[in-house]
Amino acid sequence: MSRSNVPTVTLTDNHHAGPLHHAGSYERRVHASLERIWENVFDWEHLAHLHDGSFADCSLVEQGRWGWCVDLTPCGAEPQRIQLLADRATGRYTSTTIDGAGVGTEIRVMLDEIEPHLVDITVEFHLPGPRTDRSEYLGSAYADFYATLWDEDEAMMQARERALAAPTQADRSVEPIDLGDACDVRANLPLAFQLGGMAFQLVEHNGDLIAHSAVCPHWLGPLQGPLENGKIRCPWHGFVFDIVTRRCELHSTLRLPMPPLIRIVEGRVVAAFSHAEGD
């Protein structure tokens, strides 16, 4: 998926490393904890999924406590090798284009915690070569680009914070719930509902009504929306789960929790946990 309103900034006129100049900055107050922000910084996997309107692909070269190095492909452009170096002690990190268009470009980010869930960020764009009449334009384009990235990151971090505060297991002793008239329910699928303190989604698969967890077990991202061949995809990292087997396609250790059983009782859709069920 590509959103045409998201600019893809590729510095095709800069193909050499060398002295840098400051082309512009972007400042923002982020309503998220410093812990969530650092978690997000080290999470290279979300780049081509959460930011799929900006990046088409991302593959890991190496990673460590120092940061990571990836081959990142902007939408409609050639891959670039990006290295991120982080210094948590000083609240600073820098991403550098070490190969591809714009080689030598540095994005320097400074984090300043104001209070537990409020962090000021300053992003500086340092471009190769001397300042030119295009520098101001490029700095502005980068600022717009990073505003979009941080909009998406902040929304994810806030959702993850809420999910971490929610129950980790459903209370399976709760009474069944009535989800509505069967015809009305089928006409309004997928249907989100809560049972036992956990979020689920009701969908139709091969003619049957089936519930599945609406929370990804990886980072607690949202598993919502339509199915594709009986599978649901997390938009944060692209993890795909089969709603019948509950297994993740690429990560065998990840599995969705057992959902409630769905029955039609006198024309009503009822969701209930079975006390005899097992995982």
N, C-alpha and C positions, 0 to 999 in steps of 0.2 A: 504494500500500500504506500502511496506517495501523496503528500499534501503539497499542492503547488504553491501555497502561501509561505512555505518554509524555504528560505534561501539556502542554497548549497554554495558555500564559499570555498573556491579552489583558486589558489594564487598561481595561475598558469604562467605568469610572467616572472616568477621567482624560482629559478632552478639551481640556485647555488647557495651554499652556506657562507656566512661571513658576518661582518658587523650588522647589528640590528638597530632598528629605530622603533620608537613607541608610536604606533598608529592610532591607538584609541583605547578606551577602557569601558567596562560595564560594571555598574554597582547595583546591588540588590540586598534587601533584607529578607532572609529566608526563614519562614516559620516552620522550623524543624530542628531537632536536636543536633548537636555537633557529632554525636555518635552515629546518627543516621546519615549525616553528610559524609563522614569518612567512610562509612560502609558503602555508600554510593560511589565515592571516588575510586575505591579499589575494585568495584564491580564492573569490569570491562564487558561482561556477558550481556548486560542490558542494552548496550549501545545500538545494536542493529534490530532490537525488538521494541523496546520502549520508544526509541527514537527512529522508528522505521520510516518516518517521513523525511528523515535527514540522511540516514545511512542504510545502504543496501546490504552490507555484509561486514562481518568482523570475525577475524580468526586470531587466536592467541599465538604469539611467538615465544614469550616467556613471561613469568611473573614471580614475584617474591615479596618480602616485607618492604622492599624499596618501592614497589609499584608494579607496573606491567609494560609490556611492549606488544602491540597488536598490528595486524594489517587491516586497515579500516578503509572501506569503500564508500565514499559519499554517493548519494543517489545521482545517477547520470554522469559520474566521473570515474577516473582511474583510481586504483588503490593507493593509499599512502601508508607508510609505516610510521606509527606514532608511539613514542615512548613517554610514559608518565613516571615522574620521580616525585615522591611524597616525603615530607618532613612533618610528621604529626606534632613534634615537639614545638615547632615554631608556627604551626597552622598554615603551612605553605605547600603548594605543589605546582609542578610545571609539566606541561605536555609539550613535546617537541616533535616536529615532523623531521624524521631522520632519513626518509627516502620518499621519492615521488614529488608531485607538484607542490611547490611551497616549501621545499626542503630548507631546514634552518629556522622555520617559523616557530616561535615560542609563545605559548599561552600560559601566563603566570597568574596563579590564583592565591589570594590571601583570605583567610577565614578569621573572623573576629567574633567570638561568642559574647553576646550582649546579656543574655540570660538563658536558662536551661533549654528553652525551645525557640530561641531567637538568635540568628547568626547573620552578621553582616558579611557580605562577600564583595571582593573587588577583583575583577578579571582584567588583566592587561594584555594587549595584543602587540607583540613585538615581531616585526617583519624584517626579513633579510634586506640588506642593502641600504643606501641612503634614502631619506625621505623624498617622496616625489609628489606630484600633483594628484596622484591616485591614492595616496596614503590615507587621507581623510575619508574618502569613499570606502576603502577597504576596512578601515577601523569601524566605520558605521555599520557596514554589512556584517562584520564579525559580531558587533554588539547586538544587532537584531537576531542573528543566528543563535547566540548564546542565551538571549532572553527566552527563545522558544525551548531550548534544551533545559533551562532551569525551570521553566513553567512545568514541563513534563516530569523532571526530577523531583521538584517540590511536591507535586501531587502524589507521586509514588511514595516518597518518604513519609508524608502525612498518612497515607492509607496504610502503610506498613506499621507505623507507630500505633494506629488504632487497632490493627489486627493483632499486634503483639500484646495489647492490653485485654483482648477478648479471651474467652475460655479456649483452651487447647483441645478439649475433648467434650463431646456432647453428653448431656445428661440423658442417658438412654432409658431412664425409668419414667420419663414424662408420658402423659396420656397422648393418644393419637390426635391429630388435628384434621379438620375438614377444610380442604383447599377450594371447595366450590363445586358447582354443577359441572359435570363432566364435559358437556358441550361447550360451556363458557370457558372452562379451563383450556380445552384444546384450541379454542379460538384465540387464546391470549398467551400461547407459549412463545419463548421460554418464560417460566414463571419463577420468580425468586420467593423463597419462604424461609422461615426460621423454625427450627425444632430442637428442643433441648439445649438452647443457647448457641447453636451453630447455624451457619448459613448454607442453604442448599439451593439447587436450581432444578426445576421440573422440566423435562424435555420429552419429545416423542422420538422414539427410535424403533425402526422396523414395526411401526404400528402400535407399539406399547408405550405407556407412560412410565418414565424412569427418572428417578432423582439421582443427582450426583452432588458431591461437595462443591460449593461455590468458592472454595479457597484452595489455592495451590499449596501443597505441602513444602515447596521449596523455600519461598520467601513470603508466603501468605498473600500472594497476589490474587486478583480476581479471576475466577473461572466462570465467566458469564458470557451470554450471547449464544448464537446458533452453533449447532454441531456441524462437523464436516466428516462424513463417513463414520459416524459414531464416536468422534473424538472432539475434545475440547482443548483449546490452546490458551495458555497464560500469556497475556500481552507484555508482561515485564521481561521475561527471559525466553519466551518461545517454547516452553516445555509443553508437550502434548500428551494428553492422557486419554486412554480408552475408557469410556464411561461404564462399560460392562465388566472388564477385567480390573479396572481401576489402576492399571499400571501405566507408568511413564514410558514413552517410546525409547528414549535414549539413556535414561537413568534408572536402572533396575531397582535401586534402593528406594526410589520414591513411589509411593502408592497412595491413592486417595482413600480416606476413611470410609468405612461401611456406611452407606446412606440408608435412610428409612425406606421401608417397603411401601409401595404405592398400590392401593386397591381401589376398585370401584364398588361402592356399597350403596345400593338403591339409587344409582345415578349420581352419586357424589364421589369426588376424589378424596381419598383419605390417606394421609401419610402417618406411618407408625413404625417405631422401632420394635423388632422382634426380640423378646427376652431370651430366645434360644439361639440367637444368631452368633456367629463367630467370624473372625477375620480370616 
